[in-house]
Amino acid sequence: MRLVPVTPGSRARLRTSDATPPRNIPHDLDAATKPLLHDLKKLQEMLYAESERSLLIVLQGRDAAGKDGTVKHICGAFNPQGTQVTSFKVPAGEDAKHDYLWRIHRAVPAHGYVGVFNRSQYEDVLVARVHNLVPRAVWSKRYAQINEFERMLTENGVTIVKFFLHVSRAEQARRIRDRAHDPSKYWKISASDISERKYWQDYTLAYQDVLSRCSTPWAPWYVVPADDKDARNYFVAGVLVAVLQRMKLSYPAPDLKLVSRVKRLR
């Protein structure tokens, strides 16, 4: 089973039930995901060898939705030599002195690389909107700006795929509580984990607008049911395999003169 992208121009709805995986998925998700991760490794190797295009994976989601876990379990299948992971925090220093897309563009993966954005340009129509960091007249223009920015990237060899990790309010609360009881996860607890829950509905509306207005043919959004971590990994891996396969990657043709020289080595 594979996810389908949000239809461009449609009105997205994020229901609590959509955070739960559908019933018709493989019973053994680990076994179903393993060959997908193997395929990802091989496909990334061809992308790196070809070095003419790149893949940009955008991960968005509420606190405790599983962005870090997705990077660890899915992107762990990639060769680190050809992978670049960028986490975007509150802009500061030089980043704060430029337009909101400046730091994003600087982190776009070079040809041959897989780039992963843990949060992204979409924070500027999510946090900025919910907390009134900029006027509506400013953030409301950013949907079209982001769409055109992503179109420009795709026209220059960057394939973009975007995942919203959809976690329910109850599951988010459970995960935050679990962190408080796990010494290896204390460090992941922040005050915002609790305070941001007050804005749950505001964020829901903001995410729905992002999905509705910024899922495009050139940079689609996928809503991933993320209450179950194994199902999340299975769905994300499946989409990425399909995306890379559609790129019709191949290894570069051999340099026959060089091959001939190599064969004469003694």
C-alpha positions as a LaTeX table, in Angstrom:
\begin{tabular}{lrrr}
\hline
Residue & $x$ (\AA) & $y$ (\AA) & $z$ (\AA) \\
\hline
Met1 & 0.00 & 0.00 & 0.00 \\
Arg2 & 1.28 & 3.47 & $-0.89$ \\
Leu3 & 0.26 & 6.94 & 0.16 \\
Val4 & $-1.13$ & 9.32 & $-2.43$ \\
Pro5 & $-0.22$ & 13.02 & $-2.39$ \\
Val6 & $-2.63$ & 15.78 & $-1.44$ \\
Thr7 & $-4.44$ & 16.75 & $-4.64$ \\
Pro8 & $-3.33$ & 20.21 & $-5.79$ \\
Gly9 & $-6.07$ & 22.76 & $-5.19$ \\
Ser10 & $-8.10$ & 20.46 & $-2.94$ \\
Arg11 & $-9.25$ & 21.41 & 0.54 \\
Ala12 & $-7.21$ & 19.34 & 2.98 \\
Arg13 & $-8.73$ & 18.19 & 6.26 \\
Leu14 & $-6.70$ & 16.84 & 9.16 \\
Arg15 & $-8.95$ & 14.56 & 11.16 \\
Thr16 & $-7.87$ & 12.74 & 14.30 \\
Ser17 & $-8.70$ & 9.43 & 12.64 \\
Asp18 & $-6.24$ & 10.19 & 9.83 \\
Ala19 & $-3.36$ & 9.91 & 12.30 \\
Thr20 & $-4.13$ & 6.21 & 12.69 \\
Pro21 & $-2.83$ & 3.84 & 9.99 \\
Pro22 & $-5.47$ & 2.17 & 7.79 \\
Arg23 & $-6.24$ & $-1.47$ & 8.45 \\
Asn24 & $-5.15$ & $-2.81$ & 5.06 \\
Ile25 & $-1.42$ & $-2.45$ & 5.64 \\
Pro26 & 1.03 & $-5.34$ & 6.05 \\
His27 & 0.77 & $-7.19$ & 9.33 \\
Asp28 & 4.55 & $-7.32$ & 9.72 \\
Leu29 & 5.59 & $-3.76$ & 9.01 \\
Asp30 & 9.25 & $-4.34$ & 9.80 \\
Ala31 & 9.43 & $-7.11$ & 7.20 \\
Ala32 & 7.56 & $-4.95$ & 4.66 \\
Thr33 & 9.84 & $-1.95$ & 5.25 \\
Lys34 & 13.17 & $-3.79$ & 5.08 \\
Pro35 & 13.21 & $-4.31$ & 1.28 \\
Leu36 & 12.15 & $-0.69$ & 0.79 \\
Leu37 & 15.16 & 0.49 & 2.78 \\
His38 & 17.36 & $-1.79$ & 0.66 \\
Asp39 & 15.93 & $-0.18$ & $-2.48$ \\
Leu40 & 16.54 & 3.30 & $-1.05$ \\
Lys41 & 20.20 & 2.47 & $-0.49$ \\
Lys42 & 20.65 & 1.31 & $-4.08$ \\
Leu43 & 18.73 & 4.21 & $-5.59$ \\
Gln44 & 20.67 & 6.76 & $-3.57$ \\
Glu45 & 23.90 & 5.18 & $-4.76$ \\
Met46 & 22.82 & 5.79 & $-8.36$ \\
Leu47 & 21.78 & 9.36 & $-7.56$ \\
Tyr48 & 25.21 & 10.01 & $-6.07$ \\
Ala49 & 27.05 & 8.38 & $-8.96$ \\
Glu50 & 24.98 & 10.22 & $-11.58$ \\
Ser51 & 25.51 & 13.56 & $-9.78$ \\
Glu52 & 23.14 & 15.47 & $-12.06$ \\
Arg53 & 20.08 & 15.77 & $-9.84$ \\
Ser54 & 19.25 & 15.85 & $-6.15$ \\
Leu55 & 16.41 & 14.84 & $-3.84$ \\
Leu56 & 15.02 & 17.12 & $-1.14$ \\
Ile57 & 12.89 & 15.55 & 1.60 \\
Val58 & 10.86 & 17.98 & 3.73 \\
Leu59 & 9.61 & 16.79 & 7.12 \\
Gln60 & 7.01 & 18.80 & 9.01 \\
Gly61 & 4.90 & 17.89 & 12.01 \\
Arg62 & 3.92 & 18.92 & 15.48 \\
Asp63 & 6.21 & 18.36 & 18.46 \\
Ala64 & 6.77 & 14.61 & 19.04 \\
Ala65 & 5.33 & 13.75 & 15.62 \\
Gly66 & 8.44 & 11.71 & 14.80 \\
Lys67 & 10.61 & 13.91 & 12.61 \\
Asp68 & 13.83 & 12.84 & 14.33 \\
Gly69 & 12.73 & 9.21 & 14.27 \\
Thr70 & 12.03 & 9.40 & 10.56 \\
Val71 & 15.49 & 10.80 & 9.92 \\
Lys72 & 17.04 & 8.01 & 12.00 \\
His73 & 15.10 & 5.05 & 10.62 \\
Ile74 & 14.50 & 6.02 & 7.01 \\
Cys75 & 17.38 & 8.27 & 6.14 \\
Gly76 & 19.66 & 5.89 & 8.01 \\
Ala77 & 19.38 & 3.70 & 4.93 \\
Phe78 & 21.27 & 6.33 & 2.93 \\
Asn79 & 25.03 & 6.56 & 2.70 \\
Pro80 & 26.01 & 9.50 & 4.95 \\
Gln81 & 28.57 & 10.56 & 2.34 \\
Gly82 & 25.73 & 11.61 & 0.05 \\
Thr83 & 23.24 & 12.80 & 2.66 \\
Gln84 & 22.73 & 16.22 & 4.19 \\
Val85 & 20.33 & 16.78 & 7.11 \\
Thr86 & 19.38 & 20.33 & 8.11 \\
Ser87 & 17.31 & 21.26 & 11.17 \\
Phe88 & 15.84 & 24.74 & 11.10 \\
Lys89 & 15.51 & 26.55 & 14.41 \\
Val90 & 14.42 & 30.13 & 15.07 \\
Pro91 & 16.45 & 32.31 & 12.65 \\
Ala92 & 19.23 & 34.23 & 14.35 \\
Gly93 & 22.37 & 36.16 & 13.45 \\
Glu94 & 23.01 & 36.37 & 9.73 \\
Asp95 & 19.89 & 34.33 & 8.93 \\
Ala96 & 17.66 & 36.93 & 10.61 \\
Lys97 & 19.14 & 39.70 & 8.46 \\
His98 & 17.90 & 38.18 & 5.19 \\
Asp99 & 14.58 & 37.17 & 3.66 \\
Tyr100 & 13.03 & 34.03 & 5.14 \\
Leu101 & 14.03 & 31.85 & 2.17 \\
Trp102 & 17.70 & 32.82 & 2.22 \\
Arg103 & 18.78 & 30.20 & 4.76 \\
Ile104 & 16.56 & 27.62 & 3.09 \\
His105 & 18.16 & 28.09 & $-0.32$ \\
Arg106 & 21.64 & 27.79 & 1.17 \\
Ala107 & 20.74 & 24.34 & 2.55 \\
Val108 & 19.31 & 22.89 & $-0.68$ \\
Pro109 & 21.29 & 19.73 & $-1.54$ \\
Ala110 & 23.81 & 19.84 & $-4.35$ \\
His111 & 23.44 & 17.52 & $-7.33$ \\
Gly112 & 24.08 & 13.94 & $-6.32$ \\
Tyr113 & 22.90 & 14.45 & $-2.76$ \\
Val114 & 19.82 & 13.64 & $-0.71$ \\
Gly115 & 18.87 & 16.57 & 1.51 \\
Val116 & 16.54 & 16.30 & 4.49 \\
Phe117 & 14.86 & 19.32 & 6.05 \\
Asn118 & 13.76 & 18.76 & 9.65 \\
Arg119 & 11.27 & 21.64 & 9.63 \\
Ser120 & 11.61 & 24.03 & 6.72 \\
Gln121 & 10.44 & 27.15 & 4.93 \\
Tyr122 & 6.94 & 26.23 & 6.06 \\
Glu123 & 7.66 & 27.40 & 9.60 \\
Asp124 & 7.15 & 30.88 & 8.14 \\
Val125 & 3.49 & 30.16 & 7.41 \\
Leu126 & 2.99 & 28.07 & 10.56 \\
Val127 & 4.70 & 29.51 & 13.64 \\
Ala128 & 4.80 & 32.99 & 12.12 \\
Arg129 & 1.06 & 32.79 & 11.46 \\
Val130 & $-0.08$ & 31.17 & 14.71 \\
His131 & 1.96 & 33.48 & 16.92 \\
Asn132 & 1.43 & 36.64 & 14.84 \\
Leu133 & 5.16 & 37.13 & 14.36 \\
Val134 & 4.47 & 38.96 & 11.12 \\
Pro135 & 1.25 & 40.60 & 9.85 \\
Arg136 & $-1.27$ & 38.55 & 7.88 \\
Ala137 & $-0.51$ & 40.72 & 4.85 \\
Val138 & 3.06 & 39.37 & 4.99 \\
Trp139 & 2.61 & 35.65 & 5.70 \\
Ser140 & $-0.39$ & 35.30 & 3.38 \\
Lys141 & 1.87 & 36.06 & 0.40 \\
Arg142 & 4.35 & 33.39 & 1.33 \\
Tyr143 & 2.35 & 30.42 & 0.02 \\
Ala144 & 2.74 & 31.62 & $-3.55$ \\
Gln145 & 6.37 & 32.62 & $-2.92$ \\
Ile146 & 7.20 & 29.16 & $-1.59$ \\
Asn147 & 5.44 & 27.48 & $-4.50$ \\
Glu148 & 7.47 & 29.48 & $-7.00$ \\
Phe149 & 10.67 & 28.89 & $-5.05$ \\
Glu150 & 10.05 & 25.15 & $-5.15$ \\
Arg151 & 9.17 & 25.31 & $-8.84$ \\
Met152 & 12.47 & 27.03 & $-9.54$ \\
Leu153 & 14.35 & 24.32 & $-7.64$ \\
Thr154 & 12.63 & 21.50 & $-9.52$ \\
Glu155 & 13.34 & 23.17 & $-12.84$ \\
Asn156 & 17.00 & 23.11 & $-11.85$ \\
Gly157 & 17.28 & 19.43 & $-10.99$ \\
Val158 & 15.95 & 19.20 & $-7.43$ \\
Thr159 & 13.18 & 16.66 & $-6.86$ \\
Ile160 & 11.09 & 17.66 & $-3.84$ \\
Val161 & 8.86 & 15.45 & $-1.71$ \\
Lys162 & 7.17 & 16.77 & 1.45 \\
Phe163 & 5.79 & 14.80 & 4.39 \\
Phe164 & 3.43 & 16.02 & 7.10 \\
Leu165 & 3.73 & 13.57 & 9.99 \\
His166 & 0.19 & 13.59 & 11.35 \\
Val167 & 0.03 & 12.73 & 15.05 \\
Ser168 & $-3.12$ & 12.90 & 17.18 \\
Arg169 & $-3.38$ & 15.08 & 20.27 \\
Ala170 & $-3.68$ & 12.05 & 22.55 \\
Glu171 & $-0.65$ & 10.31 & 21.05 \\
Gln172 & 1.41 & 13.47 & 21.27 \\
Ala173 & 0.59 & 13.76 & 24.98 \\
Arg174 & 1.55 & 10.12 & 25.54 \\
Arg175 & 4.91 & 10.59 & 23.83 \\
Ile176 & 5.71 & 13.73 & 25.81 \\
Arg177 & 4.86 & 11.91 & 29.05 \\
Asp178 & 7.07 & 9.00 & 28.00 \\
Arg179 & 9.99 & 11.35 & 27.54 \\
Ala180 & 9.65 & 12.45 & 31.14 \\
His181 & 10.13 & 8.83 & 32.26 \\
Asp182 & 13.02 & 7.94 & 29.94 \\
Pro183 & 16.49 & 9.15 & 31.01 \\
Ser184 & 17.67 & 8.88 & 27.40 \\
Lys185 & 14.97 & 11.32 & 26.28 \\
Tyr186 & 14.92 & 13.94 & 29.07 \\
Trp187 & 16.88 & 16.26 & 26.82 \\
Lys188 & 14.09 & 16.25 & 24.23 \\
Ile189 & 11.56 & 17.83 & 26.61 \\
Ser190 & 11.02 & 21.56 & 26.17 \\
Ala191 & 8.57 & 24.04 & 27.62 \\
Ser192 & 7.13 & 24.56 & 24.14 \\
Asp193 & 6.05 & 20.91 & 24.06 \\
Ile194 & 3.41 & 21.89 & 26.58 \\
Ser195 & 2.73 & 25.55 & 25.78 \\
Glu196 & 2.21 & 24.95 & 22.06 \\
Arg197 & $-0.62$ & 22.50 & 22.78 \\
Lys198 & $-2.79$ & 25.51 & 23.60 \\
Tyr199 & $-2.66$ & 26.38 & 19.91 \\
Trp200 & $-3.61$ & 22.92 & 18.63 \\
Gln201 & $-6.57$ & 24.08 & 16.57 \\
Asp202 & $-4.72$ & 27.13 & 15.28 \\
Tyr203 & $-1.92$ & 24.89 & 14.03 \\
Thr204 & $-4.44$ & 22.49 & 12.51 \\
Leu205 & $-5.93$ & 25.30 & 10.44 \\
Ala206 & $-2.45$ & 26.53 & 9.48 \\
Tyr207 & $-1.33$ & 23.06 & 8.39 \\
Gln208 & $-4.51$ & 22.52 & 6.41 \\
Asp209 & $-3.83$ & 25.72 & 4.49 \\
Val210 & $-0.23$ & 24.64 & 3.83 \\
Leu211 & $-1.38$ & 21.28 & 2.48 \\
Ser212 & $-4.17$ & 22.83 & 0.41 \\
Arg213 & $-2.19$ & 25.70 & $-1.04$ \\
Cys214 & 1.29 & 24.21 & $-1.38$ \\
Ser215 & 0.79 & 20.66 & $-2.62$ \\
Thr216 & 1.79 & 21.08 & $-6.24$ \\
Pro217 & 2.58 & 18.74 & $-9.15$ \\
Trp218 & 6.26 & 19.65 & $-8.79$ \\
Ala219 & 6.44 & 19.49 & $-4.95$ \\
Pro220 & 3.63 & 17.33 & $-3.51$ \\
Trp221 & 2.64 & 16.99 & 0.12 \\
Tyr222 & 1.94 & 13.58 & 1.68 \\
Val223 & 0.00 & 13.23 & 4.94 \\
Val224 & 1.57 & 10.36 & 6.89 \\
Pro225 & $-0.44$ & 8.65 & 9.64 \\
Ala226 & 2.18 & 8.93 & 12.39 \\
Asp227 & 0.53 & 7.60 & 15.54 \\
Asp228 & 2.21 & 4.27 & 14.77 \\
Lys229 & 5.96 & 4.66 & 14.24 \\
Asp230 & 6.39 & 1.46 & 12.24 \\
Ala231 & 3.57 & 2.46 & 9.89 \\
Arg232 & 5.09 & 5.92 & 9.52 \\
Asn233 & 8.42 & 4.40 & 8.47 \\
Tyr234 & 6.72 & 2.03 & 6.04 \\
Phe235 & 4.75 & 4.79 & 4.32 \\
Val236 & 7.62 & 7.28 & 4.08 \\
Ala237 & 9.99 & 4.63 & 2.72 \\
Gly238 & 7.41 & 3.52 & 0.16 \\
Val239 & 6.88 & 7.04 & $-1.16$ \\
Leu240 & 10.62 & 7.72 & $-1.39$ \\
Val241 & 11.27 & 4.53 & $-3.32$ \\
Ala242 & 8.52 & 5.43 & $-5.78$ \\
Val243 & 9.84 & 8.99 & $-6.17$ \\
Leu244 & 13.41 & 7.84 & $-6.84$ \\
Gln245 & 12.25 & 5.16 & $-9.26$ \\
Arg246 & 10.32 & 7.77 & $-11.25$ \\
Met247 & 13.56 & 9.73 & $-11.62$ \\
Lys248 & 14.86 & 6.84 & $-13.79$ \\
Leu249 & 18.33 & 7.02 & $-12.31$ \\
Ser250 & 21.26 & 5.22 & $-13.87$ \\
Tyr251 & 24.97 & 4.84 & $-13.38$ \\
Pro252 & 27.15 & 6.99 & $-15.64$ \\
Ala253 & 28.39 & 5.38 & $-18.85$ \\
Pro254 & 31.96 & 4.12 & $-18.58$ \\
Asp255 & 34.89 & 6.04 & $-19.99$ \\
Leu256 & 36.02 & 3.36 & $-22.45$ \\
Lys257 & 39.51 & 4.80 & $-22.83$ \\
Leu258 & 39.98 & 4.80 & $-19.08$ \\
Val259 & 38.61 & 1.27 & $-18.82$ \\
Ser260 & 41.08 & 0.15 & $-21.47$ \\
Arg261 & 43.96 & 1.68 & $-19.52$ \\
Val262 & 42.80 & 0.00 & $-16.31$ \\
Lys263 & 42.70 & $-3.39$ & $-18.02$ \\
Arg264 & 46.35 & $-3.00$ & $-18.96$ \\
Leu265 & 47.43 & $-2.48$ & $-15.37$ \\
Arg266 & 49.90 & $-5.03$ & $-14.03$ \\
\hline
\end{tabular}
